[in-house]
Each structure stands twice: as C-alpha cells, then as structure tokens.
Amino acid sequence: MPIEMQLRKEQDRSIAGRFEMRRRLPDPVLDGIVTEICGYRETAPGHFRNVEYASLTVPLVISFAEPFAIGLGKAPGDNDRIASFAAGLFAGPVMIESFGAACCVQVNFTPLGARRFFGLPMSELTDSMVVLDDVLGAEGRALRERLGNAPDWASRFDLAEAFVTARLAGAAETPLEIAWAYDRIIASGGRARISSIAEKLGWSRKHLAGGFSNAIGVGPKTLSRIVRFNRALGLSRRQAADWADIAADCGYADQAHLVREFRDLAGDTPTALPVR
C-alpha cells in the first residue's frame, strides 16, 4: 500500500510526554468484522487510569511491554494485571490502569466478527479476559513476536490486518438468522421487541437466546441494553443534554430508568460522566 494511503487511514491522538496512540481503519474486506486497529505506547512514567463503558467492542490486545491492570466493574487490584488477551462483552464499566511502560496493538472486533475470527462460542469470553495462548495458541505467540519486532506502527498494523484476514479465510459464516436478529436490534437502537424478533424467525425466545450466546456472548436482552445505553450516550454528546427527552427517545421507561442503566453500564450517573 502506498505511504500516502497509510497516512490517510491512520489517525494520531498522541500527547507529547505522556503517550502515543495511532488508529487505523481496516481494509474494506474486513468491514463488519473489525472496526479499527490501534497502537498505544506510553512515553513517560506515570499512573494512567481510564474507564471504558459497556460497548459492542470485542478487543484483542497484544502487548510487548508492561501489562495493564484491568477490573471488570471494579477498580483493579494487584492480581488483575494482564498483558496479551481477548475480552468478550461485559455489561458494565471496565477500569484500566497502567504505569507508564505499556505498549500494545489492539484489534477491535464486532461481536459477530469476533465469533468468526476466534472460532469459539463467544460465551467463553463473556465477562472475562482470556490470555492470548488460550485463544490463539502458537499462532498468537508468533504474531506477538512479529509485532514486537516490527519497526513502526504502520508495519504492525499491516501485520495484524494480514493475520486477521488470513485467519478468516476458512472461518464459518454467521448463521443468517442470528445476523438478521442482531441487525434488527442495532438498527432499532435497542428498542426492537425480542419476542417479535423470535416470532418472525419462527424460534422460541430460549432458542434465540442460545444462538446469541454462541455468536455474540450475551442474550438479546443484554445486547439491547448495551445498544440503548450507547445511543443515549451518543445523543448526550451531540446536543445539550435534556435527559428526560433522551430517555424517552431511547425507549427508557423514564429518566430514573435511564439513570439506573447508566450506573450499571458506565459506573456513574449521566451527569457525572466526563465529557469525551
């Protein structure tokens, strides 16, 4: 790929004296499977803290430096340090700490894309972080070594993208019924009735939930909660936040319902969340 195209695809969000972060949109062949590939390196000693809210991102993190400390729904402790791993969906906040020496490549998958890439039931990753050896074995170790030896971020992104593309070559397609149901929930902003989706498929709700557990890692109700929450969060960032209007627009019973969901999925009330 020409250098000019690489530069157009990559975004630099570095802060001098603290960290560098590069992001690349994947090749169109990975559309619907990978949302972005990121590179992150800390450039100064310090104690970095970040909170990720519940999302539909399934990350693969490949580290070649100091591990992160990560807590699901809680502040991480001394036993919560992990370097290279994959993490499934989690309906709550994820608290991440690092200490000035982290360096990694992160590939962000969609839930359905992750199922195809990893080739295992996504329920095995739900609410957890699974070390690289357990999800990719020797292939993952070899990729980690190549990424660590690469001379720059562009080369690392090329390697990661090529690895994902090659692994998907023999991957099973997502069942059409699950893909359709997933798209319905996304398109509705999490407001589609699960019973209606199951009825149109000719499935029971139990059968639909089992299919979602395998392909996505969470049931359709939990998926809808995460989608609805992210829509509300997005609306609050694009306009002056009238939380009662946002609650009604996103299908919450009332503003109190929205506040409870924000506490569960982001770890705080809507008005207490930092502006990003």
N, C-alpha and C positions, 0 to 999 in steps of 0.2 A: 504493500500500500504506500502511495506517495507520502512524504513527510507532511505536505500541506494538508492532506486529508486527515492524518492522525491529529494534527493540531486542531483542526475544525471539530473533531469528535471529542477531544479531551477538554475538560474544564479544570482550572486550577483554583482551589479555595484555600491556599496556604496562608499561614500567618507567620511572618518572619520572626524568628527567635522562639517559636513555640512548636509548630508542626507544619508539615506539608501534606496536602491532600489533593489527589488527582482523581477525576472521574471520567469514564468513557462510556458513551452509549454503545451497546453491542452492535455487531453486524446485523442487518435486517433478517438474515437467515435465522437468528435467534429471537425474533420478535415473538412475544408471548411466552417466552421461556426464561430469558434473562432480561432484567430491567436496566442494570448498569454494572460496570466493573470499577472498583475503587482501589486506589493505592493510598496508604496512610503511613507516615513516618514522623515520629516525634523528634524534635531537633534540639530540645533543651530539657534539663532536669525539671521536674515538677510533679504535681499530683493533679491529674486531669480527671474530671468527673462529667458524665453525660447520662441522660435518661432518654431511652428510646420508648416511645409509646407503642401500644399494640398496633401491629400492622400486618399486611399480607406479604411481607418480605421473608423469604427463607434464605438466610445468608450462609455462604461457605467462606470461612475465614482461614487463610493460610498465612501463618506467621513465621518470620525468620529472625525474631528478636525476643524481647521480654514479653511474657504473656499478659493478657488482660485479667482483671478481676471482675467477674460478672455475677450479678444476683438477679434471679427472676422474682420480681415482686418484692424485693428487699435489698437493702444495702449489702454488697458482697463482703464476705469475711476472708480470713487468711486461707481457708481451704477452697475458695472459689476461683482460684486462678487457673486459666486455661489458655492454651496458645492456638493451635490449629483445630478447627471444629466445624461442624454444621449444626444449625439450630432450627428447630421447627417452629410452627406458630405458637404463640403464647398470648393468651387473653389477659394481658396485664403489662405494667411497665417493666422494662429491663434496665437495670442500673449498672453502668460500666465505669470502671476506674482503671487508670493506667498511670505509669510512674516515670514518664519521660524517656523511655527507651523502647517503645513499641514500634514495630514496623510490620506491615502485612498487606496482602492483597485480599480483597473481599469481592466475591461474585454474588450478586443479589438475584435470586431466582423468584419467579412467581410460584405459587403453591403447585399448580399443575406442571409447570416446567421442572420443579424440583423432583416431583414423583418420577418423571421420565428420566431425569439425569441420574438420580441416586439408585433407581430401580428397586426400591423397597417401600413397603407401606409407610406413608408419611406419619401414621400414628406412632411409629418408632422414634420419631424426632420430636413429637409434640411435647411442649412444656419442658424441653431439655436441650442440653448441648452435648453432642456426641463427638468424640475425638476423631480426628482425621483417619487414623488407621482403621477405625471401626466402620467408616462409611465408604472409604475409597481404597483401603489396603495399600498394597505395594505401589499401585498407580499413583495414589495420593502422595506417598513419600517421595517418589521420583519427581512429581510435579513440584513439590515444595523445594526440592534441591535445585531444580532448574530455575524456578522463580527467584530463589535466593542468590543464584549466581548471575542472573541477568543484569546487564549494565545500567538499565534505566527503566522508568515506568512504562514507556511505550512498548519496550520489548517484553516486559512482564505481562502487559495487557494482551499482547499478541499471543503469548504462550497460553495464558488462561483461556482466551477465546477459542484457540485451536483445540485445546484439550476438551472443552465442553462440547464443541461441535463434533469432534471425533467420537466422543462417548455416546452422543445422541444418535449416531448413525444406526445403531441396532436397537434403539430403545422402542418399547411398545408404545403405541399411541394411547392417549387418554380415551376412555370409553365415551362415545358421543353423548350419551345421556348425562353423564357427570359434567362434561364440558358445557352442555346446554344449561343445566341447572345452575352451575357456577356462574355462567354469563348472565343468567336471569337475575341472580342475587346482586351481582356487581352493577348491572345496568339499572336496577331499581333503587340503588343506594341503600340496599339492605332492607327495603320495605316489602319485597315480594313475600307473599304468604307461602310458607313451607308446605302446608297441606295442599295448596293449589298446584305447586310445582310437582309434588309427588303424584297427585291425581292425573296431571297431564302426561306424566311418564307411565302411568299405569302401575306405579310402585306404591308399596306401603311406606309410611314415614320411617319405619325401622330399617327397611331395605335402603332407602335413600341415605339415611344416617350412616349405615355401614359402608356404602360406596364413598361417601365423603371422608370418612375416617381413613380409608385406604388411600384415596387420591389426594387429599388435602391435609388431613391430620386432625381436623375438627369437624363437628357436625354442622349442618346448615344453619342452625340457630346461632351458634357461636360465630360462624363466619358472618352472618348478617349483623351481629352486634359490632364486630370489628369494622365492617364496611360502613355502617351507620355512624359510628364514632368518628371515623376518618373523614366522612363527608361533613359532619358538623364542625370538626376541627378546621377543615379547609374553608368552609363558609366563614368562620370567625376570623380568618386571616385575610379574607378578601373584602371585607366590609366592616363598618362599625358594628360591633357585636351586640345585637339585640338578642339575648339568649332565649327569650320566650319565643321569638319568631323562628330562630334556628331550630329550637326543639320541635316546634310544630312542623316546620318544613322537612325535618329529617325523620318524622314519624315517632317521636317520643311522646309518651302519654302527657307529659307536662314538663316544665322546667326542672322540677325536682328529680324527675326520672333521668333527664339529661345529666344533671349534676352527679347522681349516683353512678351512672355509667362512666363518666369522666374519672371519678375516684377509682373505679375498678380497673379501667383500661389505661389511664395515664398516671394514676397515683396521686392526683390532686384535683381540686375544683377547677372549672373552666377559667375563672378569673385569676387564679393563682399561677397558671401555667406561663412560663416565659414566652415572650414573643420571639419567633424564629423566622 
